[in-house]
Amino acid sequence: MAYTTIDDPSEYFQTLLYSGNASNNRALTNDGNSDLQPDWVWIKERSSTSAHKIFDSTRGVGKSLSSNSSDGEESYPFLSSFDSDGFTIGTSDGSTNASGDTYVAWQWKANGGTTTTNDASSTGVGTIDSVYQANTTAGFSIVTYTGTGSEGTIAHGLGATPKLIIWKRRTDNGNNWSTQGKISGIDTDRVELTLNSTGAKSSVDSRIGRQSQWSSTVFEVNTYVDQNASSKDYVAYCFTDIKGYSKIGSFTGNGNADGPFVYTGFKPAWVLIKITNTTNNWILFDNKRSNVSGANVNGNMLRPNLSDAELTDDDLDFTSNGFKFRRSTAGFNGDGNSYIYMAFAEHPFVSSQGVPVTAR
């Protein structure tokens, strides 16, 4: 069996850096090895305070959510199209295109905006109707549904059991993002966290639900209002591991500048981390915002639960087969603290032909 099925991760994930120019209908083009028409776009202003803006092609252009907020879906033309190799900013705004400010856009490919409608009573898959847009090669799907207020299961289209799902209630303000995972090493493989909060993992069964019901076809929801209130609309972003391309896991900090090494099986392009046993911010690194040119070290950090500008004093090495911490800090390397992470690749460690790809 080949080490990986994805030799060029830029077919499915890319990070784009750009500077704002305050123009409307501005087309931005990716610079990866492959063209990428994104289906999930996450934009953050780096140089000053602005909300994170999250868009997807299932919900459609002009509809945004903010990872740092409990607000519901906002209808405003921040993004006006998902293009063949990038996207177009619709209306100039401080969170997406202010003159002189710097931005980062993380982009994932699902299925080019083409969705599948699952009528649960007709297909026999799940008990709650859903619409999903899935990329089984890259282990990513976008699912939308209307809550029932009763425990049920929902089709996700991944073709594999999800390891991490990020939910947001689109209807109404005041409802948190819910992040749940079946992650080895964390509370018998299950964890529930709030993306817009510093909170530690939840131990409340009514929030966590029965992750034992997660399968290659469905995930389970109970009556938790951030996932399944009656007549409320939701979106769920579902992820599973793909060898050489993506990895979801856990690690324990050592409180030392010679921090732990986390094996992923690829050189990371993007890493999201959250402490689970106590409170602290979510943190996010990528390979494009490094402040040390030509080095492994990535010192620029953004925090998905906050609207603040980029920080430049935290050190994380991206190596050919994982990442290693070079600083002792509670947010990602406190002594004895437990953490979860999700990472996507710049290069696999070994190609599908069995050839090592990178040396660092």
ChimeraX attribute file (.defattr): number of C-alpha atoms within 10 A of each C-alpha:
attribute: neighborCount
match mode: 1-to-1
recipient: residues
	/A:1	5
	/A:2	11
	/A:3	17
	/A:4	19
	/A:5	18
	/A:6	21
	/A:7	20
	/A:8	18
	/A:9	22
	/A:10	24
	/A:11	18
	/A:12	25
	/A:13	25
	/A:14	29
	/A:15	23
	/A:16	18
	/A:17	18
	/A:18	17
	/A:19	17
	/A:20	19
	/A:21	16
	/A:22	18
	/A:23	15
	/A:24	17
	/A:25	17
	/A:26	18
	/A:27	17
	/A:28	17
	/A:29	17
	/A:30	22
	/A:31	15
	/A:32	17
	/A:33	11
	/A:34	15
	/A:35	17
	/A:36	25
	/A:37	24
	/A:38	29
	/A:39	27
	/A:40	23
	/A:41	22
	/A:42	19
	/A:43	22
	/A:44	28
	/A:45	29
	/A:46	25
	/A:47	15
	/A:48	16
	/A:49	15
	/A:50	20
	/A:51	23
	/A:52	25
	/A:53	22
	/A:54	21
	/A:55	24
	/A:56	26
	/A:57	23
	/A:58	22
	/A:59	18
	/A:60	15
	/A:61	20
	/A:62	20
	/A:63	21
	/A:64	24
	/A:65	22
	/A:66	27
	/A:67	24
	/A:68	22
	/A:69	21
	/A:70	22
	/A:71	19
	/A:72	21
	/A:73	22
	/A:74	17
	/A:75	11
	/A:76	13
	/A:77	18
	/A:78	26
	/A:79	27
	/A:80	20
	/A:81	19
	/A:82	25
	/A:83	18
	/A:84	13
	/A:85	16
	/A:86	22
	/A:87	24
	/A:88	18
	/A:89	23
	/A:90	21
	/A:91	19
	/A:92	20
	/A:93	18
	/A:94	17
	/A:95	22
	/A:96	29
	/A:97	24
	/A:98	17
	/A:99	14
	/A:100	12
	/A:101	18
	/A:102	21
	/A:103	22
	/A:104	19
	/A:105	23
	/A:106	18
	/A:107	26
	/A:108	23
	/A:109	25
	/A:110	28
	/A:111	21
	/A:112	18
	/A:113	21
	/A:114	12
	/A:115	18
	/A:116	15
	/A:117	14
	/A:118	22
	/A:119	16
	/A:120	16
	/A:121	11
	/A:122	8
	/A:123	10
	/A:124	10
	/A:125	17
	/A:126	20
	/A:127	19
	/A:128	22
	/A:129	23
	/A:130	22
	/A:131	21
	/A:132	28
	/A:133	26
	/A:134	26
	/A:135	20
	/A:136	17
	/A:137	14
	/A:138	25
	/A:139	24
	/A:140	30
	/A:141	28
	/A:142	30
	/A:143	25
	/A:144	25
	/A:145	23
	/A:146	21
	/A:147	26
	/A:148	20
	/A:149	17
	/A:150	14
	/A:151	16
	/A:152	19
	/A:153	22
	/A:154	24
	/A:155	29
	/A:156	33
	/A:157	26
	/A:158	25
	/A:159	19
	/A:160	18
	/A:161	21
	/A:162	27
	/A:163	24
	/A:164	24
	/A:165	20
	/A:166	20
	/A:167	24
	/A:168	26
	/A:169	30
	/A:170	24
	/A:171	17
	/A:172	13
	/A:173	13
	/A:174	12
	/A:175	18
	/A:176	23
	/A:177	26
	/A:178	23
	/A:179	21
	/A:180	24
	/A:181	25
	/A:182	23
	/A:183	18
	/A:184	16
	/A:185	16
	/A:186	19
	/A:187	12
	/A:188	9
	/A:189	15
	/A:190	22
	/A:191	24
	/A:192	24
	/A:193	24
	/A:194	24
	/A:195	27
	/A:196	22
	/A:197	21
	/A:198	19
	/A:199	19
	/A:200	18
	/A:201	22
	/A:202	17
	/A:203	13
	/A:204	9
	/A:205	11
	/A:206	13
	/A:207	20
	/A:208	22
	/A:209	19
	/A:210	15
	/A:211	18
	/A:212	11
	/A:213	15
	/A:214	21
	/A:215	18
	/A:216	15
	/A:217	18
	/A:218	23
	/A:219	22
	/A:220	21
	/A:221	27
	/A:222	22
	/A:223	18
	/A:224	18
	/A:225	18
	/A:226	23
	/A:227	29
	/A:228	23
	/A:229	19
	/A:230	13
	/A:231	12
	/A:232	18
	/A:233	20
	/A:234	22
	/A:235	22
	/A:236	21
	/A:237	22
	/A:238	25
	/A:239	27
	/A:240	25
	/A:241	21
	/A:242	18
	/A:243	20
	/A:244	28
	/A:245	31
	/A:246	26
	/A:247	24
	/A:248	23
	/A:249	23
	/A:250	20
	/A:251	22
	/A:252	20
	/A:253	22
	/A:254	20
	/A:255	19
	/A:256	15
	/A:257	14
	/A:258	13
	/A:259	22
	/A:260	17
	/A:261	19
	/A:262	18
	/A:263	16
	/A:264	25
	/A:265	23
	/A:266	29
	/A:267	29
	/A:268	28
	/A:269	22
	/A:270	21
	/A:271	21
	/A:272	18
	/A:273	22
	/A:274	28
	/A:275	29
	/A:276	23
	/A:277	15
	/A:278	15
	/A:279	15
	/A:280	17
	/A:281	22
	/A:282	25
	/A:283	19
	/A:284	19
	/A:285	24
	/A:286	26
	/A:287	21
	/A:288	16
	/A:289	21
	/A:290	20
	/A:291	15
	/A:292	11
	/A:293	10
	/A:294	7
	/A:295	12
	/A:296	19
	/A:297	21
	/A:298	25
	/A:299	21
	/A:300	22
	/A:301	22
	/A:302	23
	/A:303	24
	/A:304	22
	/A:305	22
	/A:306	22
	/A:307	21
	/A:308	19
	/A:309	18
	/A:310	21
	/A:311	13
	/A:312	14
	/A:313	11
	/A:314	17
	/A:315	21
	/A:316	23
	/A:317	20
	/A:318	27
	/A:319	23
	/A:320	24
	/A:321	23
	/A:322	19
	/A:323	25
	/A:324	19
	/A:325	25
	/A:326	20
	/A:327	18
	/A:328	19
	/A:329	17
	/A:330	18
	/A:331	19
	/A:332	29
	/A:333	25
	/A:334	19
	/A:335	15
	/A:336	13
	/A:337	18
	/A:338	20
	/A:339	22
	/A:340	21
	/A:341	21
	/A:342	21
	/A:343	25
	/A:344	27
	/A:345	32
	/A:346	27
	/A:347	24
	/A:348	30
	/A:349	29
	/A:350	20
	/A:351	20
	/A:352	17
	/A:353	11
	/A:354	11
	/A:355	11
	/A:356	13
	/A:357	17
	/A:358	16
	/A:359	9
	/A:360	11
